[in-house]
Amino acid sequence: MPASARHVTSVLETTEVTKSYFLEHGEVRALCGVSMTLSAGEMVSIMGPSGSGKSTLMHIIGLLDRPTTGSVVLDGHDISRLSPNELAALRNKHIGFVFQAFNLLPRTTALANVELPLVYGGVAGVERARRATEALEQVGLGDRLDHFSSQLSGGQQQRVAIARALVNRPSIVLADEPTGNLDSRSGVEVMATLQELHRQGITIVIVTHDDRVAKHAERIVSIFDGRVRSDEPVIGRVDAAEEMAKMAVAGGAS
């Protein structure tokens, strides 16, 4: 489906969002009036250096925190109007998280790790296994269902984490520095997985400080000193599948 056909429905909208922390020495403003819209089916990078406010924005987009002022609307829900329990339920249903450190249970199989969000959601065992298997097959790990984390490479563990993020069929998959703990080859494999999911129409948000990682998206929102410095389409988008092909050729030549 072409991008122009996908970008018609707003999944998430922030309007003049601020976030302040009140410390002993006074107020610290992490975000200063951030407004952005995320459309269904987009792949967007939020990029900025350490201390820019991108992690604070990620926590707010991911419904892990509330803004001090401004509004956040996710799939028509204004989060400022929700109770903590309602917010948790909305987060579990609409946001799939992928973390830099994978956050897998080490003595648990890939299948059981992916089933966890469904356990919290009260989904029955047979349906949990079916949906978790489907999610693992979607990221190319259908042959690793019974493998423990220690039996998987770093790239495979991150793909298990992506499957776990997908299993509730969320509105947004939010990936925080998804290649930060990986070698270059594994990092490219993970970005290829995210790009393939995007081609399938899944909405992806990548939070990163790395310009090369950010350019795998189709749009970059650059954050600096708590403000949106730029919000532009990517020129010269990186194709991870092409990168993998070049690595394979180089590996064969060596």
N, C-alpha and C positions, 0 to 999 in steps of 0.2 A: 504494500500500500504506500503510495507516495506521501512524503511528509506533509505536503499541502492539504492532503485529504484527512490526515490525522489531527492536525492542529486546529481543531474547531471547538473543543470543549475545555473549559478551564477546570483543571483538577485542584489547583492550589493557588491562592492569591494572598499575598501579604500587602498591607497598606500602611505606610508610614510607621513601620514597626520600630520601636525602641526597646532596649533592654539595659537597665541600670542595676549595678550591684552597689550596695551601701556598706562600705568598710569603715574601719576606725578613722582613717584619715580623710574620709569623705566619699562622695559619689563617683563611681567609675562607670562610664557609659560604654558598653560593648557594641551596641547597635544604635544608629542615629538616623531613624527615618527610612528604613529599607522597604521599598515597594518592588514587587516582582510578581509575575504571573507564570505559572507552569501549565502548559496545555497537555491534554491527553496524548500519549504516544511520543512525547519529546524525550530526547536524551540531552541533559543539561549538566554542565560542570559549574560548580561554585568554587572559585579559585581565589586564593589569597595567601599571604605569608602568615607565619605564626603571629598571633595577636591581632589579626585583622578583623576578627569578629565572625569568620566563616563557621567556626565550630558552634558558636552561640546561635547563629542562624540555623545551622543544621538541627540543633536541639529543639528549636522552636518549630521548624518545619516538620520534624519528626514527632511533635507533640510530647516531647520529653520536658518541655518548659513552656511557660507562658510569657508573652511580651509584657513589658512594663506599660507601654501604651501602643496604640495601633491595633489593627485587626489581622487575624489569620483565618481564612475560610478554606476548609478542605472538603471537597465534594459537597458543597452547599452547607456545611456545618461551621458555624462561627464558634471557634474553640473557647472564646472568652465566656460563652454562655453555658459551658458544660461543667458538670461536677467532676471531681477526680476520677470516680468510677466510670463515668460516661467517657471521659477523655481516654482512659486506659482501654476501654472497649473499642473506641474509634481507632486508637493507635494499633491495636492488635488486628483489626480488620483491614485497615487501609494503608498501613505502612509496613514495608518489609525492610529490615535492617541488614546491612553487610558491614562488618567491622574489620579494621586493619588486623586485629589479633585473632580473627576467625571466631573465637568464643564458642568452640565446640566442646562437648563433654568428652573427655579423653577415653573413658572406658565404655563408651557407647558406640554402637554401629552408626554408619552414615544414615541408614534408614531411620533409626530411633532419634538421631539428632534432628533430622528434618521433620519428624512427626511432632516435636515439642510444641510448636505454636498451636497445633491442632488439639493437643492434649489440654492446653490452657483454654482452648475454645470449646471444649466439651464434645469434640467430634468422636464418634464411635470408632472402635479399633480397626475394623475391616476397612472402613472408609479412610481412616488415617493412613493405613498402609498403602492403599491404592493411590491416594493423592501424593504421598511422599515419594512413592516409586515413580510416579509420573513426573514429579518435579526433578528428581535425580536424573531421569532419562532426558529431560529437557536440557540439562547442563552437561550431558555426555557421560554420566556416571551410572548408567543403568547396570553396569557389570561390577559395581562396587558397593552394592546395597549392604552387604554384611561385613564390610571392612571397618575396622576401628580406626580412629584418627591417626594412631601411631603407624598404621599400615599405609597411610596415604601421604603423597608429597604435599608440599605447601600449597601448590596450585590446586591440587585436588581438594584439599581441605577448604580452600576458599570457595571452590565451586560447590561443595556441600553447603557452605554458609549461604551461597546465592540461592541454592535450591530451597533451603529453609526459609529464606526471605520470600520466595515465590509461592510457598505452599498454601498460604491463605488467600492467594489471588488478590494481592493488594492493589490499591490505586497507584502507589509509588514504591519503587525499590530505591532506597537511600543507601548509597555506598560511601562509607567514610574511609578515605585513603585505602582503597581496596587492594592496591599492589604494594603497599608500604612495607610488608614483611616478606616480600617475594623476590627471588632473583629475576633477572630481566626476562628470561624465557617464560617462566611461570606467570610473570606479570602480563606479558603479551597474551598468553592463553586466557587469562581471566578477563582481559579487556575484550578479547574476541568473543567470549561468552556473553558479556554484557552487550556488545554491539549486535550479536545475533538475537538476543532477547528484545532489543530495541526494534530490530527489523520485524519481529513478530508482533509489534504494537505495544510492548510494555513500556511504561513510563519510568525512566531511569534518571536519578540525580546522583552525580559524583561530586564529593567534596574532597578537594585536593589542593596542595601547594605546588604541585608539579605541572609545569606547563605542557610537557609531553603527554602526560596522562589526560589533562584537561582537553587536549585537542582530539581525543577520541570521541568526544561529544559533538553535537551539531551546533551548540550554542554555549557561550561562556559568560557567566555573570561574575565579574571581578569585584571583590570586596577589599576595601582598604580603609583602615581607621573607622570601621563600623558603618561605612557608607558604600553604596553601589557606585563604583568608579566607572564601570562600563558594562553593557549588556548587549553582546553582539554575536552574530553567527560566526561559526568557525570558518576561516579561510585556510584551505589546505588540510582538511580533516584527515587524521591518521586512520588508516584502515588496518585493524589488527590482524585480519586474515592474511593480508598481503605481507605484513611483518613476519607472521609465522612461516609463510612460504619462503621468504628470503632467508630466514634462519635455517630452514630445512636444507636449502640449497648450499648455504655456507657450511653447514655441518657436514653435508655429504662431500663437499670439496675438500674439507680438512681431513 
